Amino acid sequence: MDNLQHQLERQKLETVKAKHEGETELEHAERQANHLADVRERHVHSEDENRALLGKLDLMDKKLSLVEEQNRELISVNSKREDAYNQINLRLEEKITENASLQRQLDSAIADMRRMKEHQREKIAAAERELQTRIVDLETKLSQSKAEISRLKRENSSC
């Protein structure tokens, strides 16, 4: 009986030990199950976040495409404005050159006119002096002629 009792106790101990190991394994399995549930929950949450981020990324890609198109349009408008500016600048330079040439021509014409005016004044002054001299000569001759007529009339009346 001792042997049987000893065997029963040993089996009891083995059963307790097996029960304890089973409980430990069950606790471990429950912890793993809880951990797995947490991992699944985090995985589902990550997938939701990924979908949200992909949606945001898609929206950002659309916005980027729109901004890139607007940028291309602005570059085109800017290029056209720059071309127009260059054309206007070129015409301005041409007009400045033309105006400088016209100014030189005007200055030359004014100088010629002043020289001609001065030359005309000199000619008029010379003509006036010549006419004054002629008038004086004619007045002198007229006076002499009148004096001669008076003298001849006196001679004629004395004769």
Secondary structure by P-SEA (a helix, b strand, c coil): caaaaaaaaaaaaaaaaaaaaaaaaaaaaaaaaaaaaaaaaaaaaaaaaaaaaaaaaaaaaaaaaaaaaaaaaaaaaaaaaaaaaaaaaaaaaaaaaaaaaaaaaaaaaaaaaaaaaaaaaaaaaaaaaaaaaaaaaaaaaaaaaaaaaaaaaaaaaac
